[in-house]
């Protein structure tokens, strides 16, 4: 066993006197230093290898280069009792005192909670759902949880990282399975599962000297997170059918963009109906996750009938918790945790939304709370976890009642409203009504609100300026800073993919409001300026944006990404399934949705485009309609299209794929007897038959179209599927590129397209180094300047080769046929033969 021999000389002498051989100590010290030097050399080689492979690629190395220089998360001062403190020990004590008080649970009346749950609790789950939650944990579940653990995350108090569990999973799975199942059977969890380090992350756009403006993130042991992750996956499968679709947080198939879309549609509705007085209340809860009462949470799960095993699992990890704060890299003393769901625990968000759902159900079911009414539908609220927005008519009475419900709920569940941070947008209120509302409710009406990362005002006309313009101004500043970095062409393209695209893609997915494409030309110009460093582009923009397997550089095309996101929103119009969105978005439609998008009823009802979302989506649809569907599509519903629009849609509309049948080579409508259950009466059937006769003239698409296979049928990756489809169409005129033709002309014979595809897919990828790949791509696209090209540009008299000065300096001559270059390649060829001991020709 090697000791640390970086010892003080006096200690060496002392050891020598105690029967230690000084010569042996020095020998082992030398050995130790050699091992350390070897380790350092190996680390340097690894670092160089990583730099060689990862430079100018999307990844950590590039992100570190782009990261803005920020101050370390060191807390240098805090405000306490009106005084500013600077001493590190005082700052640590201040945080410790605050969180000790925050996590302390006051007296809990279990009987009151039980009565409340009986009255307002969530309905019981099915026996099948109960069985899912209480099954024994399997080795496959544990292996899946370990596999999904992300590397690079900070470990918990035991110091064991996810890498440790991944490396040793074959030996860990069985004992961990036994421990997990014992907990489900009622045994206590190990004490280490109740421990945590709490890292304090300052909230954005807040004062850093306020203790309350720091978000506590729990660093938990990985074995705990594996157990919690398994329970979370099970609970998620159950909650998808139990939690109302107004709550879009942390459940599969639900998106925050639906919340923003709902708000925009409501604002459009209220903009036209000026007699409707309404408010949009953006609720802010005080430390929402950290104040949840454990007793209420457990009683709520018990009331849902989740089963004893699942209750045991939650009870084991949510009892007698403790944590130590990390303040300025110093660990404080341990503090007890008696309430709240840990931010950092896999099951924490799901437990929170089950608790919050009780409040949301109270609001939905209360007759005194008036939401925005569209026919029989009442749009009262939308939520993404604790980001809750209420859309209320009759503002005074509805808001007072909501505040009462929140107060009642908060007394038993620990939910606390922060009135200072709760913001309100008003619609159609007079000045006197605004003042009355504010004085009676204690809430403040503002002109602008930031909800789920989107800046909203009472008028949708401001959305582009407050979001797209603001975002691109920041992007443009960043591009100017990054242009000073030493990045290659592929590196600058990677910057756009890794940093610019995600920012814009968030807006594309949440704000479909662009009716004109002029902004994309400006954005493309700024991107082009960055990619080419302000110089004239040497490669066509379409080639830059084309996919790599077609010879492109995969530079993101922002316009196509926006249009792909638009199709994800259009999916609701095509499938006719989400009637909540369709009713709200089409509150003033005269015809069915399919009448507008297929039968061009927009020409009759021009008011259809007097809606910020409908206009934007319809314009995208019209651009691609003929490419996507050349014949009458299978998804079209003639019944819905020809139906006079009512305030509330039916949930099921038969489509052509359901009512047509093949009769040899002919397509015909099914008989009345077969469709009796799908039509109202004989007259209705005759109307559908008339529509069928008209549609038959252009023919029917009986096989699945690209729109169906890429958008309508899949539930995942719709955006990337549509982007690849649109990109292929957009770049099809560059399938045979000018550089391919020139190479064939120079060589003197045709180069088969299969050879080019092999080059794109394998030839270019022979190395992991982007610098070498870039050189190959530059060669293929004849990037480099030649005497012939320079003579044309600058009207020079001499266009001869720089080396031989005899023949015209064309690209092919400079790289291959020049006598001096030929000699060089022959030398290379001969050296390769010697090294590999192989004759190629």
C-alpha positions in Angstrom: 0.0 0.0 0.0 1.5 3.3 -1.1 1.5 6.2 1.4 1.4 9.9 0.7 5.1 10.6 0.7 4.9 14.3 0.3 6.0 14.5 4.0 7.9 17.1 5.9 11.7 16.4 6.1 11.6 16.3 9.9 8.9 13.6 9.8 11.2 11.6 7.5 14.0 11.8 10.1 11.6 10.8 12.9 10.4 7.8 11.0 14.0 6.8 10.2 14.7 6.8 14.0 11.8 4.4 14.6 13.3 1.5 12.7 12.2 2.9 9.3 14.9 2.8 6.6 15.3 6.3 5.2 16.6 4.8 2.0 13.4 2.7 1.6 11.2 5.7 2.3 13.0 7.7 -0.4 12.8 4.7 -2.8 9.0 4.5 -2.3 8.7 8.2 -2.5 10.4 8.1 -5.9 8.1 5.4 -7.0 5.1 7.3 -5.9 6.3 10.4 -7.8 6.8 8.3 -10.9 3.3 6.9 -10.6 1.9 10.4 -10.1 3.8 11.7 -13.2 2.5 8.8 -15.2 -1.0 9.6 -14.1 -0.6 13.2 -15.0 0.8 12.3 -18.4 -2.2 10.0 -19.0 -4.6 12.7 -17.9 -3.0 15.2 -20.3 -3.3 12.7 -23.2 -6.9 12.0 -22.3 -7.6 15.8 -22.3 -5.9 16.2 -25.7 -7.8 13.3 -27.1 -11.1 14.8 -25.8 -10.2 18.1 -27.2 -9.3 16.5 -30.5 -12.6 14.6 -30.7 -15.0 17.2 -29.1 -13.7 20.5 -30.3 -16.3 22.5 -32.3 -19.0 20.0 -31.5 -22.2 20.3 -29.6 -21.2 19.3 -26.0 -19.7 20.4 -22.8 -16.5 21.7 -24.3 -18.3 24.1 -26.6 -20.8 25.1 -23.9 -18.0 26.1 -21.6 -16.6 28.4 -24.3 -20.0 30.0 -24.9 -21.0 30.3 -21.2 -21.2 33.9 -20.1 -18.8 34.9 -17.4 -20.9 34.9 -14.3 -20.1 35.5 -10.7 -19.7 32.3 -8.7 -22.7 31.3 -6.6 -20.9 32.8 -3.6 -23.2 34.6 -1.2 -21.2 37.7 -0.2 -23.9 39.5 1.7 -27.4 39.0 3.1 -30.1 41.2 4.6 -31.2 40.1 8.0 -33.5 42.1 10.3 -32.9 45.2 8.2 -29.1 44.9 8.4 -26.6 43.7 5.8 -24.3 41.0 7.0 -21.0 39.9 5.3 -19.3 37.4 7.6 -19.4 33.9 6.3 -20.5 32.3 9.6 -23.3 34.8 10.0 -24.5 34.2 6.4 -24.5 30.4 7.1 -26.4 30.9 10.4 -28.9 33.1 8.6 -29.6 30.5 5.9 -29.8 27.7 8.6 -32.2 29.7 10.7 -34.5 30.5 7.7 -34.7 26.9 6.4 -35.0 25.4 9.9 -38.1 27.6 10.4 -39.4 26.9 6.8 -39.2 23.1 7.2 -40.7 23.1 10.7 -44.2 21.7 10.8 -46.7 23.3 13.2 -49.5 21.4 14.9 -51.5 19.2 12.6 -55.2 18.2 13.1 -55.4 14.8 11.5 -59.2 14.6 12.1 -59.7 17.9 10.3 -57.6 16.7 7.4 -59.5 13.4 7.1 -62.9 15.3 7.1 -61.5 17.6 4.4 -60.3 14.7 2.3 -63.7 13.0 2.6 -65.4 16.1 1.2 -62.9 17.3 -1.4 -60.4 14.5 -1.9 -59.6 12.9 -5.3 -61.7 9.9 -6.4 -60.5 6.4 -5.8 -58.4 4.8 -8.4 -59.3 1.6 -10.2 -58.2 -1.9 -9.0 -56.0 -2.2 -12.0 -54.2 1.1 -11.2 -53.9 -0.1 -7.6 -52.3 -3.3 -8.7 -49.8 -1.3 -10.8 -48.7 0.7 -7.8 -48.3 -2.2 -5.4 -46.6 -4.8 -7.5 -43.2 -6.1 -6.3 -40.3 -4.2 -7.7 -38.5 -6.2 -10.3 -34.8 -6.3 -11.4 -35.8 -4.9 -14.8 -37.3 -1.8 -13.1 -34.1 -1.2 -11.1 -31.9 -1.8 -14.2 -34.1 0.7 -16.2 -33.8 3.3 -13.4 -30.0 2.9 -13.2 -29.8 3.1 -17.0 -31.8 6.4 -17.1 -29.6 8.0 -14.4 -27.7 10.9 -15.9 -23.9 11.1 -15.5 -22.3 14.2 -14.1 -24.9 14.8 -11.5 -23.7 15.7 -7.9 -24.0 12.7 -5.5 -25.8 12.7 -2.2 -24.2 12.6 1.3 -22.8 9.0 0.7 -20.7 10.3 -2.2 -21.6 7.5 -4.6 -22.4 8.8 -8.1 -24.5 7.3 -10.9 -21.4 6.1 -12.6 -20.7 3.8 -9.6 -24.2 2.2 -9.9 -23.9 1.8 -13.7 -20.5 0.1 -13.4 -21.6 -2.3 -10.7 -25.2 -2.8 -11.5 -24.8 -6.6 -12.0 -23.9 -6.8 -8.3 -26.2 -4.1 -7.0 -29.5 -5.0 -8.6 -30.4 -8.0 -6.5 -29.7 -6.6 -3.0 -31.3 -3.3 -3.9 -34.4 -5.2 -5.2 -34.6 -7.0 -1.8 -34.3 -3.7 0.1 -36.9 -1.9 -2.0 -39.5 -4.7 -1.7 -38.9 -4.9 2.1 -39.8 -1.2 2.3 -43.0 -1.8 0.3 -43.8 -4.6 2.8 -43.6 -2.1 5.7 -40.0 -2.1 6.9 -38.2 1.2 7.5 -35.9 2.8 5.0 -32.2 3.1 5.8 -31.3 6.4 7.6 -29.1 7.4 4.6 -32.3 7.7 2.5 -33.5 10.4 4.8 -30.4 12.5 4.5 -29.6 15.2 1.9 -27.4 18.1 1.1 -29.3 21.2 0.1 -27.7 23.3 -2.6 -29.0 26.9 -2.7 -29.6 28.2 -6.3 -30.4 31.9 -6.6 -33.6 32.6 -8.5 -33.3 34.7 -11.7 -34.3 38.3 -11.7 -34.4 38.5 -7.9 -32.2 40.2 -5.3 -29.4 37.9 -4.2 -29.2 39.4 -0.7 -32.7 38.0 0.3 -32.7 34.6 1.9 -36.2 33.8 0.4 -34.9 34.2 -3.1 -32.8 31.1 -3.0 -34.2 27.8 -4.3 -33.3 24.7 -2.2 -32.3 21.8 -4.4 -31.8 18.5 -2.6 -28.7 16.3 -3.4 -29.9 12.8 -2.6 -28.2 9.4 -2.6 -28.5 7.5 -5.9 -30.0 4.4 -4.3 -32.8 6.5 -2.8 -33.4 8.1 -6.3 -33.6 4.7 -7.9 -36.4 3.7 -5.5 -38.2 7.0 -5.9 -37.9 6.8 -9.7 -39.5 3.4 -9.8 -42.4 4.7 -7.7 -42.7 7.8 -9.9 -43.0 5.8 -13.1 -45.7 3.7 -11.6 -47.6 6.7 -10.3 -47.3 8.6 -13.6 -49.1 5.7 -15.4 -52.0 6.1 -12.9 -52.2 9.9 -12.7 -52.5 10.3 -16.5 -56.1 9.2 -16.1 -56.8 10.8 -12.7 -55.4 14.3 -13.1 -57.5 16.7 -15.1 -56.0 17.7 -18.5 -56.0 21.4 -17.3 -52.9 20.3 -15.3 -50.1 19.9 -17.8 -47.1 19.5 -15.6 -44.9 16.3 -15.4 -47.4 14.0 -17.2 -46.7 12.3 -20.6 -48.5 13.7 -23.6 -49.2 17.1 -21.9 -47.3 20.3 -22.9 -46.9 23.7 -21.4 -47.6 25.2 -24.8 -51.2 24.1 -24.3 -51.5 26.5 -21.4 -50.1 29.4 -23.3 -52.3 28.6 -26.3 -55.3 28.6 -24.0 -54.5 32.0 -22.6 -53.9 33.5 -26.1 -57.2 32.1 -27.3 -59.0 33.5 -24.3 -57.5 36.9 -24.8 -58.6 36.8 -28.5 -62.1 35.9 -27.4 -62.3 38.7 -24.8 -60.8 41.2 -27.3 -63.8 40.8 -29.6 -66.5 40.4 -26.8 -65.8 43.8 -25.1 -68.9 43.4 -22.9 -67.3 40.4 -21.1 -65.3 41.6 -18.1 -62.6 39.2 -17.0 -59.3 38.9 -15.2 -56.4 36.5 -15.6 -54.8 35.8 -12.3 -51.3 34.3 -12.3 -51.1 32.7 -8.9 -47.8 32.7 -7.0 -47.5 30.3 -4.1 -45.0 30.9 -1.3 -42.4 28.1 -1.4 -45.1 25.9 -2.9 -43.1 22.6 -2.9 -41.5 23.3 0.5 -44.8 24.0 2.4 -46.8 20.9 1.6 -48.0 19.1 4.7 -46.9 15.5 4.8 -50.0 14.3 6.7 -52.3 15.8 4.1 -50.2 14.3 1.3 -50.4 10.9 2.8 -54.1 11.1 3.7 -54.8 12.2 0.2 -53.0 9.2 -1.3 -54.8 7.0 1.2 -58.2 8.5 0.1 -57.3 7.7 -3.5 -56.9 4.1 -2.5 -53.3 3.7 -3.8 -52.8 0.6 -1.6 -50.8 -0.3 1.4 -47.5 -1.1 -0.4 -47.4 2.2 -2.1 -48.3 4.0 1.1 -45.5 2.2 2.9 -43.0 3.3 0.2 -44.0 7.0 0.4 -44.2 6.8 4.2 -40.7 5.4 4.5 -39.1 8.2 2.5 -41.3 11.1 3.7 -40.7 10.8 7.4 -38.1 12.2 9.8 -36.0 13.7 7.0 -32.9 15.7 7.7 -30.5 17.8 5.6 -27.4 19.9 5.7 -27.1 23.2 3.7 -24.2 23.9 1.5 -23.4 27.6 1.8 -20.3 29.0 0.0 -18.9 25.4 -0.2 -19.3 25.0 3.6 -21.7 22.4 5.0 -23.8 23.6 7.9 -25.2 21.7 10.8 -28.0 19.3 10.3 -31.6 20.6 10.2 -34.8 18.5 10.5 -37.3 18.5 7.7 -40.9 17.9 8.7 -42.8 19.0 5.5 -42.5 19.7 1.8 -41.6 17.6 -1.2 -37.9 17.6 -2.0 -36.9 19.5 -5.1 -34.5 16.9 -6.7 -36.5 13.8 -5.7 -38.0 12.0 -8.8 -41.4 11.5 -7.3 -41.7 14.9 -5.7 -43.4 16.7 -8.6 -46.1 14.0 -8.9 -46.8 14.0 -5.2 -47.2 17.8 -5.4 -49.7 17.8 -8.3 -51.8 15.1 -6.5 -52.0 17.5 -3.6 -52.7 20.6 -5.8 -55.3 18.7 -7.8 -57.6 18.8 -4.7 -57.5 22.6 -4.8 -58.0 22.7 -8.6 -61.1 20.4 -8.3 -62.5 22.7 -5.6 -62.2 25.7 -8.0 -63.6 23.7 -11.0 -66.6 22.5 -9.1 -67.5 25.7 -7.3 -70.5 27.4 -8.8 -69.6 30.9 -7.5 -66.4 30.8 -9.5 -67.2 31.9 -13.1 -64.8 31.0 -15.8 -64.7 32.2 -19.4 -67.8 30.7 -20.9 -67.9 29.2 -24.4 -71.2 27.5 -24.9 -71.5 24.8 -22.3 -67.7 24.8 -21.6 -66.3 26.8 -18.7 -62.6 27.7 -18.9 -61.5 28.5 -15.3 -57.9 27.5 -15.0 -54.7 26.1 -16.4 -51.7 24.8 -14.4 -48.2 23.6 -15.0 -47.3 22.2 -11.5 -47.5 25.2 -9.2 -47.7 27.8 -12.1 -51.4 28.3 -11.9 -53.4 30.8 -14.0 -57.1 31.5 -13.3 -59.3 32.9 -16.1 -62.4 34.4 -14.5 -65.4 36.4 -15.5 -67.4 38.4 -12.9 -64.0 39.4 -11.5 -65.0 40.6 -8.0 -67.1 37.8 -6.8 -65.2 35.0 -8.6 -61.8 36.2 -7.3 -63.1 36.6 -3.7 -64.4 33.1 -3.8 -61.1 31.7 -5.2 -59.2 33.4 -2.5 -61.5 31.8 0.1 -61.0 28.4 -1.4 -57.2 28.8 -1.4 -57.3 29.9 2.2 -59.4 26.9 3.2 -57.2 24.5 1.3 -54.0 26.1 2.6 -55.0 25.6 6.3 -54.9 21.8 5.9 -52.5 21.3 3.0 -49.9 24.0 3.7 -50.4 25.9 0.5 -49.8 29.7 0.9 -50.7 32.4 -1.5 -48.1 35.1 -2.1 -50.3 38.1 -2.9 -47.3 40.4 -3.5 -46.0 38.2 -6.4 -49.5 37.2 -7.7 -50.1 39.2 -10.8 -53.4 40.0 -12.7 -54.1 40.9 -16.3 -57.5 42.6 -16.8 -59.7 42.6 -19.8 -62.5 45.1 -20.5 -62.5 46.7 -17.0 -63.0 50.4 -16.5 -60.6 52.4 -14.4 -63.1 52.4 -11.5 -63.6 48.7 -11.7 -59.8 48.1 -11.7 -59.4 50.2 -8.5 -62.3 48.4 -6.8 -61.0 45.0 -7.8 -57.5 45.8 -6.3 -58.8 47.3 -3.1 -61.2 44.4 -2.4 -59.0 41.5 -3.3 -55.5 42.9 -2.4 -54.2 41.8 -5.8 -52.3 44.1 -8.2 -53.3 44.5 -11.8 -50.2 44.8 -14.1 -49.6 45.5 -17.7 -47.2 42.6 -18.4 -46.8 39.1 -16.9 -44.2 36.4 -17.5 -45.8 33.0 -17.5 -43.9 29.8 -18.3 -41.2 31.8 -19.9 -43.6 33.8 -22.2 -44.2 37.5 -21.7 -48.0 38.2 -21.9 -50.0 41.4 -21.9 -53.8 42.0 -22.2 -53.4 42.5 -26.0 -51.9 39.7 -28.1 -50.6 42.3 -30.6 -47.7 42.8 -28.3 -46.6 39.1 -28.3 -44.1 39.4 -31.1 -42.4 42.4 -29.8 -42.3 41.2 -26.1 -41.0 37.7 -27.0 -39.6 37.2 -30.5 -37.9 40.6 -30.8 -36.7 40.5 -27.2 -35.2 37.0 -27.6 -33.5 37.8 -30.9 -32.0 41.0 -29.6 -30.3 38.9 -26.9 -29.3 36.3 -29.5 -27.7 38.9 -31.7 -25.6 40.3 -28.8 -24.4 36.8 -28.0 -23.5 36.1 -31.7 -21.4 39.3 -31.7 -19.5 38.1 -28.6 -19.1 34.5 -29.9 -17.8 35.8 -33.3 -14.6 36.7 -31.5 -14.0 33.1 -30.4 -11.7 30.9 -32.5 -14.3 28.6 -33.9 -14.3 26.7 -37.2 -17.2 26.7 -39.7 -18.6 23.5 -38.2 -18.0 25.0 -34.7 -20.1 28.1 -35.5 -22.8 25.9 -36.9 -22.7 23.8 -33.7 -23.2 27.1 -31.8 -26.4 27.8 -33.7 -27.7 24.3 -33.1 -26.8 24.1 -29.4 -27.6 27.6 -28.2 -29.6 29.7 -30.6 -32.0 26.9 -31.8 -33.3 25.9 -28.4 -34.1 29.5 -27.5 -36.1 30.1 -30.7 -37.6 26.6 -30.6 -39.1 27.3 -27.2 -41.0 30.3 -28.7 -41.9 28.4 -31.9 -43.6 25.7 -29.8 -45.4 28.1 -27.4 -46.2 31.1 -29.6 -47.6 30.3 -33.0 -48.4 33.9 -34.0 -46.2 34.7 -37.0 -48.4 35.5 -40.1 -45.5 36.9 -42.2 -42.1 35.4 -42.8 -40.1 38.6 -43.1 -38.5 38.1 -39.7 -36.9 34.9 -40.8 -35.0 36.7 -43.5 -33.5 39.0 -40.9 -32.6 36.2 -38.6 -31.1 34.2 -41.4 -29.0 37.2 -42.4 -27.7 37.5 -38.8 -26.9 33.8 -38.6 -25.2 33.9 -42.0 -23.1 36.9 -40.9 -22.0 34.9 -37.8 -21.3 31.6 -39.7 -19.3 33.3 -42.4 -17.7 35.9 -40.1 -19.1 38.8 -42.0 -17.6 37.5 -45.3 -19.4 36.5 -48.5 -20.8 33.0 -48.2 -19.0 30.3 -50.2 -21.6 27.6 -49.9 -25.3 27.9 -50.7 -27.6 28.3 -47.7 -29.8 25.4 -48.7 -26.7 23.1 -48.8 -25.8 24.4 -45.3 -29.2 23.5 -44.0 -29.5 20.2 -45.7 -29.1 16.9 -43.7 -25.6 15.5 -43.4 -26.5 12.2 -45.1 -27.4 14.3 -48.2 -24.2 16.2 -48.2 -25.3 19.2 -46.1 -24.0 20.8 -42.9 -27.2 20.5 -40.8 -27.4 24.2 -40.1 -30.8 24.8 -38.5 -33.4 26.5 -40.8 -35.4 28.5 -38.3 -38.3 29.0 -40.8 -38.7 25.3 -41.3 -38.6 24.7 -37.5 -41.3 27.3 -37.0 -43.5 25.7 -39.7 -42.9 22.2 -38.2 -44.0 23.5 -34.8 -47.1 25.0 -36.5 -48.0 21.5 -37.8 -47.8 20.2 -34.2 -50.5 22.8 -33.3 -52.4 22.1 -36.6 -52.6 18.5 -35.5 -55.5 19.5 -33.2 -57.5 20.8 -36.2 -56.8 17.7 -38.2 -57.6 15.0 -35.6 -60.6 16.9 -34.0 -59.9 15.2 -30.6 -59.0 18.0 -28.2 -62.4 19.7 -28.1 -61.4 22.1 -25.4 -58.9 23.8 -27.6 -61.1 23.5 -30.7 -64.1 25.1 -29.1 -62.1 28.0 -27.6 -60.0 28.6 -30.7 -63.0 28.3 -33.0 -65.6 30.2 -30.9 -66.8 32.2 -33.9 -66.3 29.6 -36.7 -69.2 29.3 -39.1 -68.2 25.9 -40.5 -66.4 22.8 -39.3 -62.5 22.9 -39.0 -62.1 20.6 -42.0 -64.2 22.9 -44.1 -61.6 25.7 -43.6 -58.5 23.6 -44.1 -59.7 21.4 -47.0 -62.7 23.1 -48.7 -61.3 26.7 -48.5 -64.2 28.1 -46.6 -61.9 30.9 -45.5 -62.9 32.6 -48.8 -66.5 32.7 -47.6 -65.8 33.4 -43.9 -62.9 35.8 -44.0 -63.3 36.5 -40.4 -61.6 33.1 -39.7 -58.3 34.8 -40.2 -59.1 37.6 -37.7 -57.5 35.5 -35.0 -53.8 35.6 -34.3 -53.4 31.9 -33.9 -55.8 30.8 -36.7 -54.2 33.1 -39.2 -50.7 32.0 -38.5 -51.5 28.3 -38.6 -53.7 28.6 -41.7 -50.9 30.4 -43.6 -48.5 27.6 -42.9 -51.1 24.9 -43.9 -51.8 26.6 -47.3 -48.1 26.7 -48.1 -47.8 22.9 -47.8 -51.3 21.6 -48.4 -50.8 20.4 -52.0 -47.4 18.8 -51.2 -48.9 17.0 -48.2 -52.2 15.9 -49.7 -52.7 15.7 -53.5 -55.9 13.8 -53.2 -58.8 13.7 -50.7 -57.2 12.5 -47.5 -58.2 9.6 -45.3 -58.3 11.8 -42.2 -60.9 14.2 -43.7 -64.3 14.1 -42.0 -67.0 15.2 -44.5 -69.6 15.2 -41.7 -67.7 17.7 -39.6 -66.8 19.8 -42.6 -70.4 20.2 -43.7 -71.9 20.6 -40.3 -73.1 24.0 -39.3 -70.7 25.1 -36.5 -72.1 24.8 -33.0 -70.6 26.3 -29.9 -69.4 23.0 -28.6 -68.0 20.2 -30.7 -68.8 16.5 -30.6 -65.9 14.4 -29.5 -66.1 11.8 -32.3 -66.3 12.6 -36.1 -66.2 9.7 -38.5 -63.4 10.1 -41.1 -63.2 8.9 -44.7 -60.9 6.0 -43.7 -63.8 4.8 -41.5 -66.8 5.2 -43.9 -65.3 4.3 -47.3 -64.7 0.8 -48.6 -62.9 -0.7 -51.5 -64.9 -2.3 -54.3 -62.4 -3.8 -56.6 -60.5 -0.8 -58.0 -63.3 1.5 -57.1 -63.8 3.4 -53.8 -67.4 3.8 -52.6 -69.3 5.0 -49.6 -70.5 2.3 -47.2 -74.2 1.5 -47.2 -76.7 3.3 -44.9 -77.1 0.2 -42.8 -73.4 0.1 -42.1 -73.3 3.8 -41.2 -76.6 3.9 -39.3 -74.8 4.3 -36.0 -72.6 7.1 -37.3 -75.2 9.3 -39.0 -78.3 11.0 -37.6 -80.8 9.9 -40.3 -81.3 9.1 -44.0 -81.2 12.7 -45.0 -77.8 13.1 -43.2 -76.5 10.1 -45.1 -77.6 11.6 -48.5 -75.8 14.9 -47.6 -72.6 12.9 -46.9 -73.1 11.0 -50.2 -73.2 14.3 -52.1 -70.0 15.4 -50.5 -68.5 12.1 -51.4 -69.4 12.5 -55.0 -67.7 15.8 -55.2 -64.5 14.6 -53.5 -64.4 11.5 -55.7 -63.6 13.8 -58.7 -60.1 14.4 -57.4 -59.7 10.9 -56.1 -59.1 9.5 -52.7 -55.8 8.8 -50.9 -56.5 5.3 -49.7 -52.9 4.7 -48.5 -51.4 6.5 -45.6 -49.9 9.8 -46.6 -46.7 11.4 -45.3 -48.9 13.7 -43.1 -50.4 10.7 -41.4 -47.1 8.7 -40.9 -45.1 11.7 -39.7 -47.6 13.8 -37.8 -51.1 12.3 -37.1 -50.2 8.8 -36.1 -47.0 9.2 -34.0 -47.4 10.7 -30.5 -43.7 11.5 -30.1 -41.0 13.3 -32.1 -43.7 15.1 -34.3 -41.5 18.2 -34.6 -38.3 16.5 -35.8 -40.3 14.2 -38.1 -42.0 17.2 -39.8 -38.8 19.2 -39.9 -37.0 16.4 -41.8 -39.9 16.1 -44.2 -40.1 19.8 -44.9 -36.3 20.1 -45.1 -36.2 17.3 -47.7 -38.8 19.1 -49.8 -37.1 22.5 -49.3 -33.7 21.2 -50.5 -34.7 18.8 -53.2 -33.4 21.2 -55.9 -30.0 20.8 -54.4 -30.1 16.9 -54.5 -27.5 17.1 -57.4 -25.2 19.8 -56.3 -23.1 21.9 -58.6 -19.9 20.7 -56.9 -20.8 17.1 -57.8 -21.2 18.1 -61.5 -17.8 19.9 -61.5 -16.0 17.0 -60.0 -17.5 14.6 -62.6 -16.4 17.1 -65.3 -12.8 17.3 -63.9 -12.4 13.6 -63.5 -13.8 12.9 -66.9 -16.5 10.3 -66.1 -19.8 10.2 -64.2 -19.7 9.7 -60.5 -22.7 7.6 -59.4 -25.1 9.0 -56.9 -24.6 5.9 -54.7 -20.9 6.8 -54.5 -21.8 10.3 -53.3 -24.2 8.9 -50.7 -21.5 6.5 -49.5 -19.2 9.5 -49.2 -21.7 11.5 -47.1 -22.5 8.6 -44.8 -19.2 6.9 -44.3 -16.4 8.6 -46.1 -16.7 11.9 -44.2 -17.2 10.2 -40.9 -13.9 8.2 -40.9 -12.7 10.5 -38.1 -14.3 11.9 -34.9 -12.4 15.1 -35.3 -14.6 18.0 -36.7 -11.5 19.9 -38.0 -10.6 17.0 -40.3 -14.3 16.5 -41.3 -14.5 20.2 -42.2 -11.4 20.0 -44.4 -13.0 17.1 -46.3 -16.2 19.1 -46.8 -14.4 22.1 -47.9 -12.5 20.1 -50.5 -15.7 18.5 -51.7 -17.4 21.9 -52.1 -14.3 23.4 -53.7 -14.1 26.0 -51.0 -10.6 27.2 -51.6 -9.7 30.1 -53.8 -7.8 29.4 -57.0 -5.8 31.6 -59.4 -8.6 31.3 -62.0 -11.2 32.4 -59.5 -9.1 35.2 -58.1 -8.4 36.4 -61.7 -12.1 36.6 -62.4 -12.9 38.4 -59.1 -10.1 41.0 -59.2 -9.7 41.1 -63.1 -6.1 39.9 -62.8 -4.1 39.2 -66.0 -2.4 36.1 -64.6 -4.5 33.0 -63.8 -1.6 30.5 -63.9 -0.9 27.9 -61.3 1.0 29.2 -58.3 3.4 26.2 -58.3 4.2 25.3 -61.9 3.2 28.7 -63.4 2.5 26.9 -66.7 -1.2 25.8 -66.8 -4.4 27.5 -65.7 -4.8 27.3 -61.9 -8.1 25.5 -61.7 -9.2 23.7 -58.6 -8.5 20.2 -60.0 -5.1 21.2 -61.4 -4.0 22.7 -58.1 -4.9 19.6 -56.1 -4.2 16.8 -58.6 -2.7 17.4 -62.1 0.0 19.9 -61.4 3.4 18.2 -61.9 4.7 19.3 -58.5 1.6 18.2 -56.8 1.7 14.8 -58.6 5.2 14.3 -57.3 4.0 15.0 -53.8 1.1 12.5 -54.0 3.5 9.9 -55.5 5.7 10.3 -52.5 2.8 9.9 -50.1 1.6 6.9 -52.0 5.1 5.2 -51.8 5.3 5.9 -48.1 1.9 4.4 -47.4 2.9 1.3 -49.3 6.0 0.9 -47.2 4.2 1.4 -43.9 1.2 -0.8 -44.8 3.2 -3.3 -46.9 0.4 -3.3 -49.5 0.1 -2.4 -53.1 -3.2 -0.7 -53.9 -3.1 -0.7 -57.7 
